[in-house]
Amino acid sequence: MSRFAQVKDLILSLEGDFEKFYDKGNQAAGTRVRGGLQQLKTLAQEIRTEVQDKKNSGK
């Protein structure tokens, strides 16, 4: 369940940058958002692989 917490923490850490980019037009915040979403994509793939491995091993 700690993986789920990692996803939540990452998304919450991006909240301020989302607001800065969309509401205030801060371009640097957009760069941080894109970087954070790339991290989220990587984390999601790792979790997906982990779940698939556990499912296939029968545990």
N, C-alpha and C positions, 0 to 999 in steps of 0.2 A: 504494500500500500504506500510505501515511501515514494514510489515512482509517480503515483498520482499526486502526491504532495509536491514533487518537483515540478510537474506540469502546472499545477495551480500557482506555485510561487513564481514561476517564470512568467506566466500570463499577468499576474498581479504586478510584477515588477515593470511590465511594459505599459501599464495603464497611463502613467503620467506622460510618457512619450507619445502615446496615441492622442491624448488630449492636446498636447503641444503642437503636434503635426496637423491634426484635423481642425482644431478650433483656432489656433494662432498662426498656422502656416509656417511653423518652424521646420526648415528643411533638414537641419541636423538631427532633429527628433525623428524624422522620417527614416534617416539612415539607421538610427538606433533601433527603430521598429523593425526594419527589414532584417537587421542582424539578429534581433531577438526571435523573429519568426523563423529564421534559418536554424537557430538553436532548437526551437520548438519542433521543427521538422525532424531534425536529427534525433532528438529525444524520443519523439513519437515512433520513429523507425526502430530504435533500440528496444522500446517497450513492445512493439509489435513482434519483433523477432523473439524476444523473451517469452511472450505469451504463446507464440506458435511452437517454440521448443518445448515448453511445459506441456502443452496440449498433446504434442506428438509423442512425448515420453510417457504419457499416461499418468502424470502426477497431478 
